[in-house]
Amino acid sequence: MMQSRYFLSILSFFLLFSGCHKRPKVEANNEWKKYYEQYGIQGSFVLYDENKNSYTVFNEQQFTMPFIPASTFKICNSLIGLETGVIKDENFIIAWDSVRRNKVWDNDHDLKSAFKNSTVWYYQELARRVGKEKMKYWIDMSEYGNMDTTGGIDRFWLEGSLRVSPLQQVDFLQRLNNEKLPFSKRSIDIVKKIMVEADTLGYILRAKTGWGAQGKKDIGWYIGYIQTKDNVYYFANCVQIDGEELNDNETAIMFDNARKSIAKEILKSMKIM
């Protein structure tokens, strides 16, 4: 590992305007490149160790690069739905609109099942019920990504103008876990509950995937945080591939799996999982 002056200068500039006064340690780990090469895709990884106040990064050029959030926005969307009262709790059901999409989505869903299965239509309906003005208000209050909601109330995070960098993903997760976002403790607690992907004797993993198109590239995400007995590790894996390559079903399955697989291989190599 080695510390990058270029990377540190970018990070310091960002943190200066985000209200963080203690400059974290930053290291680049180019050994993680092998995890992306085995899938034949591009990407970057950010890991933040809360106790050490340190970042470890692969492909530092993407650290502050903006990407479409796709379904990772469901974390923020859930918080907004709960805070505005559109969604009462994690058991709140929205009836299926009868449009056939896939076997998993083609049912009534509550918030917890919609989050788990990344049910797009549920969150689109949630956003429509929240409305443009309230949605924009809460995204601004949360300082989520570039805070640009143009592109349609039910499309702005899927194919509109909303963008978020890997650094911003990690920052948002940290503020969520530490209850520094402008939402009630109740809303935050419910979202933390539905984010749980694994609860073991050694750690709790909360996470969310995302997949969207940006220009000619497909962008895949796997973001989250691991809470151990005495520390919290936040991460963001962002992978990219030429959209034309996904015409092949085998390649699409590989890309889908790579989002989680790469992240978990890295986390295991760091002895966090």
Secondary structure, DSSP 4 states (H G I P E B T S, - for coil): -B--HHHHHHHHHHHHHTT--SPPEEEE-GGGHHHHHTTT-EEEEEEEETTTTEEEEESGGGTT--B--GGGGHHHHHHHHHHTTSS-STT-EE---S----TTTSS-EEHHHHHHTT-HHHHHHHHHHH-HHHHHHHHHHHT-TT----S-TTTTTTTSS--B-HHHHHHHHHHHHTT-SSS-HHHHHHHHHHHEEEE-SS-EEEEEEEEEEETTEEEEEEEEEEE-SS-EEEEEEEEEEEGGGGGSHHHHHHHHHHHHHHHHHHHHHTT--
